[in-house]
Amino acid sequence: MGYRRMGKKICHITSVHRRYDVRIFIKQCQSLAKNGYDVTLLVNDEKNDETLEGVKIISTKYKPKNRIDRFIYSSKKMFNKAIEIDADIYQLHDPDLLPLGNKLKKLGKKVIFDSHEDVPQQIKDKQWIPKLFRNAISKFYESYEKNTVKQYDAVISVTPHLVERFKKINLNASLVTNYPIVDKDEIIIKKSERAICFAGGITEQWSHHNILKALKNIDNIKYILAGSATNDYLKLLKEMPAWQSVEYKGVIPHQEVKNVYLRSIAGMALNNSSQAKGQGTLGNTKLFEFMEAKLPVICTDYLLWKEIINEYKCGICVNPDNVAEIKEAIEYIINNPKEAEQMGENGRRAVLEKFNWGTQEKVLLEIYEVLSLD
């Protein structure tokens, strides 16, 4: 098998994501490079080209100023660089790259589309698109995506309902989701305080306002919050009475995030997205990060997440809009420390056995193995 890979040149392309993106660079590109492929990552930024962990990172040296700039001017620069790289297989990570994929197919290249999101549904939620036009643009994109992707050699997506949608268009559609890279030898020693936590994007989508409403009537509780926040949403949270219970750390290094998890008795994953349509997604890593850290999870009652929580008994599912349910779940964790500790152990075990990048890497390598046969 290794001999077929030798000399096979792979190019991952992203117009939006940063060069060290976890899904693209750390998980996929590095996995392919470690398994004998010649891997290049093409990105849109103004930084120098470099080789890191066996992956050549090449930049267009052009950072788009806005969306129109990216769609019109950046796309030409990306196409020229992609041709210059002259790979055997190209993997596209953003929907605005679909026209580039069409051009590459016409040149006889193999093309994979990696859909990180439910883009047609996402368009309906875009605040920058006038509400009047969202449905029409969503339908237009969905039709264009369908006609384009059916010509591609493979499709990858992050969650089951998206894979099922793509399988109706392209039989070679596979689930490669975002489970964490796990250090199986890591020893986790908890030093828990009476604290719950969250680390990531501090946005309305993660229901922090409802968590603070729930904390208002819980004595002696701390909410450790780490990550970047928009000024408006942070201002709203700071004006709430329970903000006095928040330990806001801002953006912190990964090692400090681990320390936050060690201090906490539960991780809050109250995602509230219309894209998930009640199903939820496996593409978001928050649930699995908490499980990996031996944290009981208080999470949204999405169908996919409920199945995991119920099967592995590693947390509590609630309606993210129901403040009473959130309060009850937090109090249950506080009042049942032995059970909470067992939930944490169960979650860690589930990640080590199933919900880790190693299981997804195998699928990715199988896709490339097949495409490399010709």
Phi, psi and omega in degrees: 000318182300327183294325180294331182285329186303127178087347177289122186259126183246139175229117172267138182233131171225134179264345189242317188285153178288160187295334181258025180308137186296311182295314188282301188278307188288316183275297190284306184298316181293322178298316180294318180296319180293340182255027167096003180270153174270103192248131174238140173245120179260124185230162176258094171203184183250017181273167180285153173294152180202164172242125185221129179052038178080003182250127175277121178256118182243133182251150173286349186060031184217114178256112182301141181280333181202182184295317181297318177302317180293315183294322188264299189277319183295323185298323179294318180295322180293319180297315180299318178293320181299319179294320180298322180294324175054058179276166174276322182229133177244135175243122185259134187249004182220144184297331180288355179269357181303318177299324177297320178299321177300317180295320180294322178298320180296335178271006177085014180274156173270139187227135175243136172255127178252104183269106182282339186223167169275086191297315179303320179288323180300320180301323181294341181260357185289116182292332184282347175267127178306133187307325182302329187259352189299313182298316181296317180294321178299314180294320178298314180298315183300319178294317180295316180301315181299312182293331181278308188294333179294342179270349183284165184277337178195158175229138177238142172213171195263348186212151190305317185293331176287321178298318179298319178297317181289330180296335177288341181258318186220116184298336181269056178251133186224153175271117171230097189262189194253035179303149185289155170281122190248135170269101186291343181267355182295134176258121183256116178247111184287143173229059193294140169251179176278073187217145169250165187212165171205138174225124182153204180288119182271087183232167180302330182300337181260014167058032181298327179298321179287327176297318180293324176298320180293323183287342183307324184249024174244122183282148169053052179232144179241141174245105180274120189236123181229140178135176180273148182222149173288149182302317183295316183289321178296320178298316179300314181295320182293337180276354181277145183304324184281000177301335178296342177270355185270134168254097185269121187255351184069205180278126182229157178296160183303320181297324178290328175299317178301321179294324176300316180296321180296330182280347193257157177259349177198150175255137183260117180234061184267067178289141182220085186235134178290339177298327184286338176051039180079342181282320188087182180218148171268355184286336178274130188271353189305311180306313186284331175298316179295316179299317179301325183274012181064030178261129167302143184252131168254110191225169178298144181278044171297149181303313182297318182288322179299320179301316181293312182298317181290319182292318186259356178051058186237018179171198181226133178260138180220164170282119185294346177267355183257099184298323180297319179295320179297313180300315181298320180294316179298316181294327178296317178297317180298316188275351181231066187299323180294316179295320179298319178298319179294322175303316179298316178298317180298317181296315179301316180297319180297321179292318180296325183276322192226311191269059180226159185300330180306322179290328182278328178302320179301317180295314180301314181295325177295319179300313182289327178299315179296314181292339181274353184293325184286000000 
